């Protein structure tokens, strides 16, 4: 995957999404909770 010249592999994307998932869990979010994420 590439965006704005930065290349990200699917493995890196999965690792980053897992980091977010762990962060959200630590903040008390659970399966089924809804959040919004703004990507710029």
PDB file of N, CA, C and O in Angstrom:
ATOM      1  N   UNK A   1       0.846  -1.165   0.000  1.00  0.00           N
ATOM      2  CA  UNK A   1       0.000   0.000   0.000  1.00  0.00           C
ATOM      3  C   UNK A   1       0.892   1.230   0.000  1.00  0.00           C
ATOM      4  O   UNK A   1       1.957   1.239   0.618  1.00  0.00           O
ATOM      5  N   UNK A   2       0.452   2.256  -0.692  1.00  0.00           N
ATOM      6  CA  UNK A   2       1.239   3.484  -0.739  1.00  0.00           C
ATOM      7  C   UNK A   2       0.310   4.686  -0.667  1.00  0.00           C
ATOM      8  O   UNK A   2      -0.774   4.680  -1.251  1.00  0.00           O
ATOM      9  N   UNK A   3       0.731   5.697   0.040  1.00  0.00           N
ATOM     10  CA  UNK A   3      -0.037   6.930   0.146  1.00  0.00           C
ATOM     11  C   UNK A   3       0.944   8.051   0.432  1.00  0.00           C
ATOM     12  O   UNK A   3       1.770   7.936   1.336  1.00  0.00           O
ATOM     13  N   UNK A   4       0.864   9.107  -0.310  1.00  0.00           N
ATOM     14  CA  UNK A   4       1.735  10.270  -0.108  1.00  0.00           C
ATOM     15  C   UNK A   4       3.213   9.891  -0.093  1.00  0.00           C
ATOM     16  O   UNK A   4       4.003  10.499   0.630  1.00  0.00           O
ATOM     17  N   UNK A   5       3.588   8.893  -0.885  1.00  0.00           N
ATOM     18  CA  UNK A   5       4.971   8.495  -0.970  1.00  0.00           C
ATOM     19  C   UNK A   5       5.428   7.531   0.106  1.00  0.00           C
ATOM     20  O   UNK A   5       6.537   7.002   0.031  1.00  0.00           O
ATOM     21  N   UNK A   6       4.588   7.291   1.111  1.00  0.00           N
ATOM     22  CA  UNK A   6       4.956   6.358   2.177  1.00  0.00           C
ATOM     23  C   UNK A   6       4.406   4.977   1.830  1.00  0.00           C
ATOM     24  O   UNK A   6       3.210   4.821   1.586  1.00  0.00           O
ATOM     25  N   UNK A   7       5.281   3.986   1.812  1.00  0.00           N
ATOM     26  CA  UNK A   7       4.877   2.618   1.495  1.00  0.00           C
ATOM     27  C   UNK A   7       4.677   1.852   2.795  1.00  0.00           C
ATOM     28  O   UNK A   7       5.526   1.887   3.686  1.00  0.00           O
ATOM     29  N   UNK A   8       3.546   1.159   2.894  1.00  0.00           N
ATOM     30  CA  UNK A   8       3.225   0.359   4.071  1.00  0.00           C
ATOM     31  C   UNK A   8       2.845  -1.032   3.594  1.00  0.00           C
ATOM     32  O   UNK A   8       1.974  -1.181   2.737  1.00  0.00           O
ATOM     33  N   UNK A   9       3.490  -2.045   4.143  1.00  0.00           N
ATOM     34  CA  UNK A   9       3.132  -3.413   3.775  1.00  0.00           C
ATOM     35  C   UNK A   9       1.868  -3.814   4.535  1.00  0.00           C
ATOM     36  O   UNK A   9       1.486  -3.173   5.514  1.00  0.00           O
ATOM     37  N   UNK A  10       1.233  -4.881   4.069  1.00  0.00           N
ATOM     38  CA  UNK A  10       0.050  -5.364   4.776  1.00  0.00           C
ATOM     39  C   UNK A  10       0.411  -5.833   6.180  1.00  0.00           C
ATOM     40  O   UNK A  10      -0.404  -5.706   7.095  1.00  0.00           O
ATOM     41  N   UNK A  11       1.601  -6.366   6.370  1.00  0.00           N
ATOM     42  CA  UNK A  11       2.049  -6.774   7.704  1.00  0.00           C
ATOM     43  C   UNK A  11       2.158  -5.563   8.625  1.00  0.00           C
ATOM     44  O   UNK A  11       1.703  -5.608   9.767  1.00  0.00           O
ATOM     45  N   UNK A  12       2.764  -4.476   8.130  1.00  0.00           N
ATOM     46  CA  UNK A  12       2.878  -3.258   8.934  1.00  0.00           C
ATOM     47  C   UNK A  12       1.506  -2.684   9.248  1.00  0.00           C
ATOM     48  O   UNK A  12       1.271  -2.215  10.361  1.00  0.00           O
ATOM     49  N   UNK A  13       0.604  -2.716   8.284  1.00  0.00           N
ATOM     50  CA  UNK A  13      -0.752  -2.221   8.506  1.00  0.00           C
ATOM     51  C   UNK A  13      -1.438  -3.035   9.595  1.00  0.00           C
ATOM     52  O   UNK A  13      -2.101  -2.470  10.465  1.00  0.00           O
ATOM     53  N   UNK A  14      -1.287  -4.352   9.555  1.00  0.00           N
ATOM     54  CA  UNK A  14      -1.884  -5.214  10.580  1.00  0.00           C
ATOM     55  C   UNK A  14      -1.285  -4.929  11.952  1.00  0.00           C
ATOM     56  O   UNK A  14      -2.006  -4.874  12.949  1.00  0.00           O
ATOM     57  N   UNK A  15       0.031  -4.748  12.004  1.00  0.00           N
ATOM     58  CA  UNK A  15       0.687  -4.459  13.281  1.00  0.00           C
ATOM     59  C   UNK A  15       0.208  -3.133  13.856  1.00  0.00           C
ATOM     60  O   UNK A  15      -0.026  -3.027  15.060  1.00  0.00           O
ATOM     61  N   UNK A  16       0.063  -2.136  13.016  1.00  0.00           N
ATOM     62  CA  UNK A  16      -0.403  -0.826  13.488  1.00  0.00           C
ATOM     63  C   UNK A  16      -1.856  -0.886  13.939  1.00  0.00           C
ATOM     64  O   UNK A  16      -2.223  -0.256  14.931  1.00  0.00           O
ATOM     65  N   UNK A  17      -2.685  -1.637  13.219  1.00  0.00           N
ATOM     66  CA  UNK A  17      -4.089  -1.755  13.626  1.00  0.00           C
ATOM     67  C   UNK A  17      -4.201  -2.513  14.944  1.00  0.00           C
ATOM     68  O   UNK A  17      -5.073  -2.208  15.758  1.00  0.00           O
ATOM     69  N   UNK A  18      -3.326  -3.500  15.167  1.00  0.00           N
ATOM     70  CA  UNK A  18      -3.316  -4.211  16.447  1.00  0.00           C
ATOM     71  C   UNK A  18      -2.882  -3.294  17.583  1.00  0.00           C
ATOM     72  O   UNK A  18      -3.386  -3.407  18.701  1.00  0.00           O
ATOM     73  N   UNK A  19      -1.948  -2.386  17.302  1.00  0.00           N
ATOM     74  CA  UNK A  19      -1.539  -1.414  18.321  1.00  0.00           C
ATOM     75  C   UNK A  19      -2.722  -0.540  18.714  1.00  0.00           C
ATOM     76  O   UNK A  19      -2.935  -0.269  19.896  1.00  0.00           O
ATOM     77  N   UNK A  20      -3.491  -0.099  17.722  1.00  0.00           N
ATOM     78  CA  UNK A  20      -4.681   0.702  18.019  1.00  0.00           C
ATOM     79  C   UNK A  20      -5.695  -0.098  18.820  1.00  0.00           C
ATOM     80  O   UNK A  20      -6.287   0.419  19.767  1.00  0.00           O
ATOM     81  N   UNK A  21      -5.897  -1.353  18.448  1.00  0.00           N
ATOM     82  CA  UNK A  21      -6.851  -2.204  19.159  1.00  0.00           C
ATOM     83  C   UNK A  21      -6.455  -2.342  20.631  1.00  0.00           C
ATOM     84  O   UNK A  21      -7.309  -2.265  21.514  1.00  0.00           O
ATOM     85  N   UNK A  22      -5.169  -2.545  20.893  1.00  0.00           N
ATOM     86  CA  UNK A  22      -4.705  -2.667  22.278  1.00  0.00           C
ATOM     87  C   UNK A  22      -4.877  -1.344  23.027  1.00  0.00           C
ATOM     88  O   UNK A  22      -5.234  -1.340  24.205  1.00  0.00           O
ATOM     89  N   UNK A  23      -4.627  -0.237  22.354  1.00  0.00           N
ATOM     90  CA  UNK A  23      -4.836   1.068  22.977  1.00  0.00           C
ATOM     91  C   UNK A  23      -6.298   1.255  23.352  1.00  0.00           C
ATOM     92  O   UNK A  23      -6.607   1.666  24.470  1.00  0.00           O
ATOM     93  N   UNK A  24      -7.202   0.953  22.416  1.00  0.00           N
ATOM     94  CA  UNK A  24      -8.630   1.117  22.684  1.00  0.00           C
ATOM     95  C   UNK A  24      -9.081   0.224  23.835  1.00  0.00           C
ATOM     96  O   UNK A  24      -9.886   0.644  24.666  1.00  0.00           O
ATOM     97  N   UNK A  25      -8.566  -1.011  23.891  1.00  0.00           N
ATOM     98  CA  UNK A  25      -8.894  -1.922  25.004  1.00  0.00           C
ATOM     99  C   UNK A  25      -8.430  -1.319  26.324  1.00  0.00           C
ATOM    100  O   UNK A  25      -9.149  -1.370  27.322  1.00  0.00           O
ATOM    101  N   UNK A  26      -7.222  -0.745  26.328  1.00  0.00           N
ATOM    102  CA  UNK A  26      -6.690  -0.168  27.567  1.00  0.00           C
ATOM    103  C   UNK A  26      -7.505   1.041  28.016  1.00  0.00           C
ATOM    104  O   UNK A  26      -7.497   1.399  29.194  1.00  0.00           O
ATOM    105  N   UNK A  27      -8.209   1.668  27.073  1.00  0.00           N
ATOM    106  CA  UNK A  27      -9.059   2.814  27.398  1.00  0.00           C
ATOM    107  C   UNK A  27     -10.471   2.395  27.793  1.00  0.00           C
ATOM    108  O   UNK A  27     -11.314   3.240  28.097  1.00  0.00           O
ATOM    109  N   UNK A  28     -10.728   1.075  27.786  1.00  0.00           N
ATOM    110  CA  UNK A  28     -12.025   0.582  28.237  1.00  0.00           C
ATOM    111  C   UNK A  28     -13.022   0.274  27.143  1.00  0.00           C
ATOM    112  O   UNK A  28     -14.175  -0.040  27.436  1.00  0.00           O
ATOM    113  N   UNK A  29     -12.608   0.354  25.883  1.00  0.00           N
ATOM    114  CA  UNK A  29     -13.527   0.020  24.797  1.00  0.00           C
ATOM    115  C   UNK A  29     -13.649  -1.491  24.665  1.00  0.00           C
ATOM    116  O   UNK A  29     -12.706  -2.228  24.953  1.00  0.00           O
ATOM    117  N   UNK A  30     -14.815  -1.945  24.230  1.00  0.00           N
ATOM    118  CA  UNK A  30     -15.086  -3.371  24.083  1.00  0.00           C
ATOM    119  C   UNK A  30     -15.582  -3.677  22.684  1.00  0.00           C
ATOM    120  O   UNK A  30     -15.916  -2.772  21.918  1.00  0.00           O
ATOM    121  N   UNK A  31     -15.630  -4.970  22.353  1.00  0.00           N
ATOM    122  CA  UNK A  31     -16.191  -5.390  21.063  1.00  0.00           C
ATOM    123  C   UNK A  31     -17.598  -4.824  20.932  1.00  0.00           C
ATOM    124  O   UNK A  31     -18.391  -4.874  21.873  1.00  0.00           O
ATOM    125  N   UNK A  32     -17.894  -4.289  19.763  1.00  0.00           N
ATOM    126  CA  UNK A  32     -19.216  -3.727  19.511  1.00  0.00           C
ATOM    127  C   UNK A  32     -19.309  -2.236  19.771  1.00  0.00           C
ATOM    128  O   UNK A  32     -20.260  -1.596  19.322  1.00  0.00           O
ATOM    129  N   UNK A  33     -18.338  -1.659  20.492  1.00  0.00           N
ATOM    130  CA  UNK A  33     -18.327  -0.213  20.705  1.00  0.00           C
ATOM    131  C   UNK A  33     -17.997   0.469  19.380  1.00  0.00           C
ATOM    132  O   UNK A  33     -17.263  -0.077  18.556  1.00  0.00           O
ATOM    133  N   UNK A  34     -18.541   1.656  19.185  1.00  0.00           N
ATOM    134  CA  UNK A  34     -18.311   2.398  17.948  1.00  0.00           C
ATOM    135  C   UNK A  34     -17.393   3.583  18.228  1.00  0.00           C
ATOM    136  O   UNK A  34     -17.532   4.269  19.241  1.00  0.00           O
ATOM    137  N   UNK A  35     -16.460   3.807  17.319  1.00  0.00           N
ATOM    138  CA  UNK A  35     -15.555   4.948  17.418  1.00  0.00           C
ATOM    139  C   UNK A  35     -15.428   5.581  16.032  1.00  0.00           C
ATOM    140  O   UNK A  35     -15.787   4.974  15.023  1.00  0.00           O
ATOM    141  N   UNK A  36     -14.926   6.781  16.002  1.00  0.00           N
ATOM    142  CA  UNK A  36     -14.639   7.452  14.731  1.00  0.00           C
ATOM    143  C   UNK A  36     -13.138   7.740  14.685  1.00  0.00           C
ATOM    144  O   UNK A  36     -12.538   8.141  15.682  1.00  0.00           O
ATOM    145  N   UNK A  37     -12.552   7.529  13.520  1.00  0.00           N
ATOM    146  CA  UNK A  37     -11.126   7.809  13.324  1.00  0.00           C
ATOM    147  C   UNK A  37     -10.988   8.724  12.117  1.00  0.00           C
ATOM    148  O   UNK A  37     -11.506   8.417  11.044  1.00  0.00           O
ATOM    149  N   UNK A  38     -10.303   9.834  12.282  1.00  0.00           N
ATOM    150  CA  UNK A  38     -10.055  10.770  11.194  1.00  0.00           C
ATOM    151  C   UNK A  38      -8.634  10.567  10.701  1.00  0.00           C
ATOM    152  O   UNK A  38      -7.681  10.712  11.466  1.00  0.00           O
ATOM    153  N   UNK A  39      -8.489  10.237   9.446  1.00  0.00           N
ATOM    154  CA  UNK A  39      -7.175  10.072   8.836  1.00  0.00           C
ATOM    155  C   UNK A  39      -6.937  11.220   7.880  1.00  0.00           C
ATOM    156  O   UNK A  39      -7.786  11.521   7.042  1.00  0.00           O
ATOM    157  N   UNK A  40      -5.808  11.851   7.997  1.00  0.00           N
ATOM    158  CA  UNK A  40      -5.487  12.955   7.099  1.00  0.00           C
ATOM    159  C   UNK A  40      -4.308  12.604   6.247  1.00  0.00           C
ATOM    160  O   UNK A  40      -3.881  13.410   5.421  1.00  0.00           O
TER     161      UNK A  40
END
